[in-house]
Amino acid sequence: MALSTLEARWFLPGPLEETGLGVENWFRTRPIDAGGGPAPVAWDPAPPAWRQDRYLVLPGQDDMGIKWRDRRLEIKGREAALGYVAFAPAIAGLCERWIKWSYAGEAIERRCRALFHGGATPGIVVVEKRRLQRLLALDAAGAATEIRGREPRARGVNVELAQVRLAGPRAYWSLAFEAFPGDAGMAAPFSRIVARFLEGCPARPLVAEQSMAYPRWLLELDPPS
């Protein structure tokens, strides 16, 4: 089943512990609502492990993400580019609406493993990641409450801080907001949550030039021939 999302993401160069000083502590302790303290979060996977996502980068195309993760094929297509949004002073980012599909099972793995692991396919980029996530549930009025598990949510926002590493090694880190479903009623609460959460972020300013989804970021790093 397809999932529609509304997203904004920023990429910044360098290891998080060197170029994002204070960001991890800020992310962990940033209050979301008046219902209590922030939920405890931990790096996933826990150090020293890194998760591997294998992306198939399509030449010149930034509207489609195709990757192999945890024995699943995940496809992500951009439904709409909503343009750059000034969420708050010193915070500007690209908003996009995406649709995601996920496929798993023995037949899918037999068909896709050679494509992503065989070493002969051009355009495969291995991206290693660790993530911290804060999970929000939205009520009918768009008010956000942090949840402390993965309870079912009809409407919600995931806030992510990620360490990202490519071959080289090249290190980056990323801040992202992903809201679902990405319908017309999500636009206003999404903008409010992004602006509110990023108050006091040590990484400010977050500028439009740093804001993009993974397909475009990978193209800008390594334009495939």
Buried (B, 14 or more C-beta within 10 A) or exposed (E): EEBBBBBBBBBBEEBBEEBBEEBBEBBBEBEBEEEEEBBEBEBEEEEEEBBBBBBBBBEEBBBBBBBBBEEBBBBBBBBEEBEBBEBBEEBBBBBBBBBBEBEBEEEBBEEBEEBBEEEEEEBBBBBBBBBBBBBBBBEEEBEBBBBEEEEEBEBBBBBBBBBBBBEEEEBBBBBBBBBBBBEEEBBEBBBBBBBBBBEEBEBEEBEBEBBBBBBBBBBEBEEBE
